[in-house]
Amino acid sequence: MTSSPNLSPSYDIIVAGGGPSGSMAALAAAREGCRVLLVEQFGFLGGSLTAMGVGPMMTFHNNSGDQVIRGYPQELIDRLIAKGGSPGHVEDIITYVSTVTPFDSEMLKIELEEMLTEAGVDILFHTLLLDAEVEDGLLKAITIANKAGVSRVEAKVFIDSTGDADLASRAGVPFEFGREADSLTQPMTMNLKLGNVDRDKLIDYVKNNVDDCEFDYGSELGLKRLETAPRLSLKTFIKALEQARKTGEISFNREFILLFETSEKGTFIINVSRIQGLDPTNPLDLSKAEMIGRKQCLEIFNFLKKHAAGFENAIRLDSSSKVGVRESKRVIGRYTLTAEDLLAARQFDDTIALGGYPIDIHSPDENGTNTQFFKPGTTYSIPLRSLMTNEARNLIVNGRCLSASHEAFAAIRTTPTMMAIGQGAGTAAAFMQRSESFSDLDLDLEQLRNLLEKNGALLVPPTAAIEA
Ligand SMILES: Cc1cc2nc3c(=O)[nH]c(=O)nc-3n(C[C@H](O)[C@H](O)[C@H](O)COP(=O)(O)OP(=O)(O)OC[C@H]3O[C@@H](n4cnc5c(N)ncnc54)[C@H](O)[C@@H]3O)c2cc1C
């Protein structure tokens, strides 16, 4: 085994994966004075938001419009706003959620790098987590591979933010996959980014074809927001899409064109492709998904240019560099968060983050998207114990692969909640490292919550849910 030149052989905390959850975890741990190494397979941070063309961030608010996520994720947005990289939280015209947060993905990469570098995180790009060493229920070291060869790095606490539970799996932590009945996961999607869209023409189309659009809380509210929201979000072109599926112009299941304008007016993220029945953790399936996704994106681009008002002169900026994986392995941790916990807005003594996004399940095998909306004002809680496992006590499983049912996961999976969980994970890791207790069971939860709140995190729902 060789060693990466100048790489320290041991750290306080190692974070595997630099997506939204991993970046916030590394930031939080480093700001608590820990020596942190972040290992990321790509050459930039942001995960799905930068590598998979995902956006906007959705959502920092609950369905009554109360902000439920602040702390370091909000600091990131504030920094982007100050540099012109985001218009901030804007009303969602679709009315699916209260607000969405568009951003410039290139500026996001730089801003995350600056925040983490300022905090002293050692960022190791182009480095793949390969394996884990576990001894007596504790993770001792990981093996990584990069241009320098294969290296071994030790730490006191590890955070798995790979989205696919790569580290937890290598450490022998059991996992679940997909929905209970048949283990099918939510579909993969390759997002497409288009520029030069005539947004005024698109707005006119929506106003004149309200029956060709979907507004989850009614067209009256949607059209009202259309007048004031500084960026567009729409579900539209339903009829033309249905027709195109009949003629074979569109070869896959999808019920509407889902469009989100980025921070740049006239530039849109098209979240439409749908790749079902493949396993994102099977390398052959994943390769197949990349190829299917690219072909679907071409079909969508041609469809929009031909049939969609405002897209006649659109230009293709890119299809995302990696196919978007909504769901893969979810570890079986010390507590599995359930849909019932979210619906009842259950609070926990070890809550580390809140969320307000609905249960949003893109069908694993059919055409639709099934959403369970919460009663007004619902804010749910995510407990630290859902990030902890019995197999490796000093491993925190953060982000997309934490312990939650298929349904609960479908609510907590979006990026603001993932970032809030990341701040909680990094702060808890710092506590564990400091106390050398290596278990959440021995942590002083009150102190942890106090520190999170001091750093801006919201842990208490702003309003009690109103009985529907
Ligand atoms: C198509 C699609 C559309 C979505 N739409 C939205 C939306 O509109 N708004 C929203 O807020 N959310 C949306 N989501 C959900 C959201 O993007 C993800 O759930 C969220 O990004 C998960 O964050 P994460 O940090 O856990 O994982 P990820 O964002 O997946 O980040 C994981 C990181 O780990 C790295 N990594 C993985 N394995 C390794 C390894 N072995 N070694 C080193 N590095 C590794 C990856 O490169 C990546 O950077 C969407 C998701 C998809 C797929």
The ligand as an SDF file (V2000), in Angstrom:
LIG
                    3D

 53 58  0  0  0  0  0  0  0  0999 V2000
  -32.9910   13.3780  -10.1440 C   0  0  0  0  0  0  0  0  0  0  0  0
  -33.0710   13.9370   -8.7780 C   0  0  0  0  0  0  0  0  0  0  0  0
  -33.8050   15.0870   -8.5640 C   0  0  0  0  0  0  0  0  0  0  0  0
  -33.8490   15.6450   -7.2960 C   0  0  0  0  0  0  0  0  0  0  0  0
  -34.5050   16.8260   -7.1290 N   0  0  0  0  0  0  0  0  0  0  0  0
  -34.3020   17.5130   -5.9870 C   0  0  0  0  0  0  0  0  0  0  0  0
  -34.7050   18.8740   -5.9110 C   0  0  0  0  0  0  0  0  0  0  0  0
  -35.2680   19.4310   -6.8470 O   0  0  0  0  0  0  0  0  0  0  0  0
  -34.4400   19.5490   -4.7640 N   0  0  0  0  0  0  0  0  0  0  0  0
  -33.8000   18.9660   -3.7060 C   0  0  0  0  0  0  0  0  0  0  0  0
  -33.5610   19.6460   -2.7130 O   0  0  0  0  0  0  0  0  0  0  0  0
  -33.4290   17.6610   -3.7440 N   0  0  0  0  0  0  0  0  0  0  0  0
  -33.6430   16.9340   -4.8660 C   0  0  0  0  0  0  0  0  0  0  0  0
  -33.2080   15.6370   -4.9650 N   0  0  0  0  0  0  0  0  0  0  0  0
  -32.7220   14.9230   -3.7530 C   0  0  0  0  0  0  0  0  0  0  0  0
  -31.3170   15.2800   -3.3650 C   0  0  0  0  0  0  0  0  0  0  0  0
  -30.5950   15.6980   -4.4770 O   0  0  0  0  0  0  0  0  0  0  0  0
  -30.5230   14.1430   -2.6820 C   0  0  0  0  0  0  0  0  0  0  0  0
  -31.3340   13.3200   -1.9070 O   0  0  0  0  0  0  0  0  0  0  0  0
  -29.4150   14.7280   -1.8100 C   0  0  0  0  0  0  0  0  0  0  0  0
  -28.4800   15.3910   -2.6210 O   0  0  0  0  0  0  0  0  0  0  0  0
  -28.6870   13.7150   -1.0000 C   0  0  0  0  0  0  0  0  0  0  0  0
  -27.5550   14.3400   -0.4130 O   0  0  0  0  0  0  0  0  0  0  0  0
  -26.3270   13.4800    0.0860 P   0  0  0  0  0  0  0  0  0  0  0  0
  -25.2740   14.4230    0.5070 O   0  0  0  0  0  0  0  0  0  0  0  0
  -26.7950   12.4690    1.0700 O   0  0  0  0  0  0  0  0  0  0  0  0
  -25.8740   12.6160   -1.2070 O   0  0  0  0  0  0  0  0  0  0  0  0
  -25.3290   13.0530   -2.6040 P   0  0  0  0  0  0  0  0  0  0  0  0
  -25.8010   14.3680   -3.0420 O   0  0  0  0  0  0  0  0  0  0  0  0
  -25.6190   11.8830   -3.4870 O   0  0  0  0  0  0  0  0  0  0  0  0
  -23.7510   13.1570   -2.3870 O   0  0  0  0  0  0  0  0  0  0  0  0
  -22.9490   12.0250   -2.1710 C   0  0  0  0  0  0  0  0  0  0  0  0
  -21.4990   12.4010   -2.4580 C   0  0  0  0  0  0  0  0  0  0  0  0
  -20.6430   11.3060   -2.1210 O   0  0  0  0  0  0  0  0  0  0  0  0
  -19.7190   11.0770   -3.1780 C   0  0  0  0  0  0  0  0  0  0  0  0
  -19.3810    9.6460   -3.1420 N   0  0  0  0  0  0  0  0  0  0  0  0
  -20.2440    8.6150   -3.2920 C   0  0  0  0  0  0  0  0  0  0  0  0
  -19.5970    7.4480   -3.1510 N   0  0  0  0  0  0  0  0  0  0  0  0
  -18.3020    7.7490   -2.9100 C   0  0  0  0  0  0  0  0  0  0  0  0
  -17.1400    6.9550   -2.6610 C   0  0  0  0  0  0  0  0  0  0  0  0
  -17.1950    5.6280   -2.6160 N   0  0  0  0  0  0  0  0  0  0  0  0
  -15.9580    7.5940   -2.4690 N   0  0  0  0  0  0  0  0  0  0  0  0
  -15.8880    8.9590   -2.5040 C   0  0  0  0  0  0  0  0  0  0  0  0
  -16.9630    9.7480   -2.7150 N   0  0  0  0  0  0  0  0  0  0  0  0
  -18.1510    9.1550   -2.9030 C   0  0  0  0  0  0  0  0  0  0  0  0
  -20.4790   11.4980   -4.4090 C   0  0  0  0  0  0  0  0  0  0  0  0
  -19.6100   11.7940   -5.4770 O   0  0  0  0  0  0  0  0  0  0  0  0
  -21.2520   12.7020   -3.9240 C   0  0  0  0  0  0  0  0  0  0  0  0
  -20.5230   13.8920   -4.0390 O   0  0  0  0  0  0  0  0  0  0  0  0
  -33.1810   15.0150   -6.2110 C   0  0  0  0  0  0  0  0  0  0  0  0
  -32.4420   13.8480   -6.4370 C   0  0  0  0  0  0  0  0  0  0  0  0
  -32.3730   13.3170   -7.7030 C   0  0  0  0  0  0  0  0  0  0  0  0
  -31.5420   12.1030   -7.9290 C   0  0  0  0  0  0  0  0  0  0  0  0
  1  2  1  0
  2  3  1  0
  2 52  2  0
  3  4  2  0
  4  5  1  0
  4 50  1  0
  5  6  2  0
  6  7  1  0
  6 13  1  0
  7  8  2  0
  7  9  1  0
  9 10  1  0
 10 11  2  0
 10 12  1  0
 12 13  2  0
 13 14  1  0
 14 15  1  0
 14 50  1  0
 15 16  1  0
 16 17  1  0
 16 18  1  0
 18 19  1  0
 18 20  1  0
 20 21  1  0
 20 22  1  0
 22 23  1  0
 23 24  1  0
 24 25  2  0
 24 26  1  0
 24 27  1  0
 27 28  1  0
 28 29  2  0
 28 30  1  0
 28 31  1  0
 31 32  1  0
 32 33  1  0
 33 34  1  0
 33 48  1  0
 34 35  1  0
 35 36  1  0
 35 46  1  0
 36 37  1  0
 36 45  1  0
 37 38  2  0
 38 39  1  0
 39 40  1  0
 39 45  2  0
 40 41  1  0
 40 42  2  0
 42 43  1  0
 43 44  2  0
 44 45  1  0
 46 47  1  0
 46 48  1  0
 48 49  1  0
 50 51  2  0
 51 52  1  0
 52 53  1  0
M  END
$$$$
